[in-house]
Every structure is written in C-alpha cells, then in structure tokens.
C-alpha cells in the first residue's frame, strides 16, 4: 500500500503500490508502472555525473475526482474512480496472509493501462536531476537525495506488505544493481540493497 514520503516541494506525498495484482505505482496524482520507474532509475544510474539529467516519463496524471478511495476500495465499500475499478478486477484478498505484492504484477499491465487511459490518458512529464544529485524532480514533485533513496527502497522491498515470498521482479533487481554501482551523485550514500 502507498505510504507517506517527504518531498522538498509538497511536504508529505503518497507513493507506492495500491493493489497487489498490478505493478502500477502512484505518486500523489501520478500513476505509472514500477517496471518503467525502475527502468528510468536504471538509466539515471548509468549517466555521467557532471551533467544535468533530463528525461520524460509517461504518466497518467489523474484529476483528484478520478482517483477514487483506496480505503473504500480495499474494504469493498467504495469502488469509485480508477482505484475502485482496479479493485473490481482484483479485490483485496480474503486471507490476510495472501496480502503480498505479486512479483508478476507486470502481467496485468495491458488491462490496467487500458483502464487508466479511460480516466486520464498518459502524458509526458519532465524528470530532472541536477549535476550534484541533490535535487530530483519528477514532474511537479521535487525530492532531495535521501527522499529519493526512500522511494527506491520502498520499491525494492515491495512496499507494504512486501514482495510475495521475497521474490522480486527482474527489473527491480536490475535497478538495485545499477543504483549500487552508480557513480552518479544522485545515488551517493545509498545503502546496499539486500
């Protein structure tokens, strides 16, 4: 489930997986896939350290009224908005021990992406990192280095409730390896993923 993470630009923001059967992440009102997020982070990790990094990510920017009610969707009492529609497809598990992030959530991408597009078509948002790696901006949301590292650790762990059977998708493992090996200052001081 999404947790609150500190940002430089907006205080605390929700970030994380919102349904265990999809690898889609939310960052406040931005919705994008963990596989894409990890791919972008891997790309950043392989960049030269003395240049501004600029990229653009495909993101579904949801109007507030289109997002839905996560707690209501989990309980099955409010299936409105995008999140509610995802929970219609993939309801919250009846047994609490089944509440684990599915490492094969990327297999639902086609269905989830088509559904997300009905609420907000994907659009490109700018992503920028300054040369000293102290400022990482994902669209309107800016993070400092430790805040950015916290986002990466969340994905590595599989958020809350963690990856099912501690199995991570290959794209998460690749991201972690690239971050650990990176000479880019955005990854300076990152704790070893293990």
N, C-alpha and C positions, 0 to 999 in steps of 0.2 A: 504494500500500500504506500501511497505517497507520504512523505514526511516533510516537515518544515526545515528549510535550509536558509541560512543567512545569505543575503546578497548585499552588494555595495549600493545598488541603485534603488531597491524597493523593500529593504528590510527582509522579513521572512517570506519565503515563497514555497509553495508546494512543489515538490519534484518527486517523480517516481512512477513505478508500475501501478496501474489502477485495477487490473484484472489479471488473474494468474494464468489465463489461457492466451494472452497476447503479449508480445514483447513491446507494445507501444508504451511510451513514457509520456508523462505530462510535465510541463514546466509552467505552472500557473495556467495560462490560457493557450500555451503552445502544446501541440500534440505531434509527436514524431516517434519513429521506431528506434528501439535500442540498437538494432543492427546498424542503422545509419549513424546514430550518435557515436557508437564505438568506432565505426569506420572513419568518421571525421576526426575523432580524437587521435586515432592511429596516424592519420595524415598529418595532423598538427605535430605529433611527437617526432615525425621524421623531417620536419622543416629546419632550415637554418635558424640559428638563434639570434642573428643580428638584424633581422628584418621584421617589419610589421607582417602579421599573418592576416590575410583576408580570405574569406570564403563565403559561400551562401548555402544555406540548408533549406531543403523542402520541409515545410512545417504547415500543419493545419492550425491556423490561428482562430480559435473558437470564440465567438461572441459569448459573453457571460451566460446569457439565457439559453444558449445551445449546449452548454457543458453538461448540465444535469446535476444530480445529487448523489455523490458517491456513497454516503452512509445509507441513504434510502435505497439505492440500488443493491448494496450488499444485503440489506435486510429484506429486499424483495418488495418493499412498500412504495417505492417511487422509482419507476423505470422511465422517467422523462429524460429528454436530452440525449446526447451522444453516449454518455456513460451508461445511462439506463438501457439504451439499445444494445450496448455491448453485453450487459448483464442479462438481457433477454436471450442472447445467443449462448452465453456462458455464465450461468448462475453461480452464485457463491456456493462452495461445496458444503454439503450437509455435515460431514465429519470434519472437525477442526484439524485433525492430523493430515487431511488432504489439502489444507491451505498452505501450499508451497508454489513458488513461481516455477512455471513449466519451462524447462530449458529448450523445448521445441515450440515455444510460443510464436516463433517466426513463421511457422507453418500456417497460421491463421491470418497472415498479413494481407493477402488479397481480399478477404472478406472484410477485415477491419478497415483497410484503406478505402474500399468502395463505400462503406458505411460512413466513415469520417468525411468523405468528399460530399456526401449529401448534406452535411451540416456546415462545412467550410472547406472549399477546395484548397489544396495545398498551394502555398506560395513561397517564394524565396525570401528568406530573411538574412540580413548580413551577420556574419560572425567575424569578430576581430580580436586579435591578441597583440598587445604592444610588444616591442622587441625585448624588454626585460621580463616579460611573462608575468607581470604583476597585475594586469588587468585583462580579463577575458569577458568579452561582450557577446552574448547570444541574443541577437535582436535587441530588444529594449532592456534586457536584463544583464547587469554587469556583476561580475564576481571577482574577488581577489584570488590569489593563488591557493591559499588554504580552503577557501569556499569551493573553488573548482575541484580540488582534490577530494573534497567530501562527496561531490556528485559522482565522481569516478568510483569511489569506494562503495557507494550505495549500489551502483550497477554491478560491480564486482561481486558483492555479497548476495545479489538478488533481492535487494531491498528488504522490506519486512513483508513476507515471512521467510526469506532466503530461498535459494535455488533448491528445487526438489532433488533430494538425495545428494546434495552438494555437487551436482553436475552443472557445469557452466557451458553455455554455447561457445563455439569456437571463436566467434567474433569478440566475445568478452575476454577470452584468454589472449587473443592477439592484441587487443587494446592494452591489457595489463603489461604484456611483454614489451610493447612499444613504449609505453609510459616509463617503465623501469629503466629501459636502455636509452631513453631520450637525453640529448644534450640541450634541448630547448629549455630555457629558463622557466617556462610555464609548469614544468614538471620537477623543478628543483625541490629537493627535500621530501618528495613523495615517499611514503612508507612502502616497503616491499609488499606486493600482493602475494598472499599465501594463505 
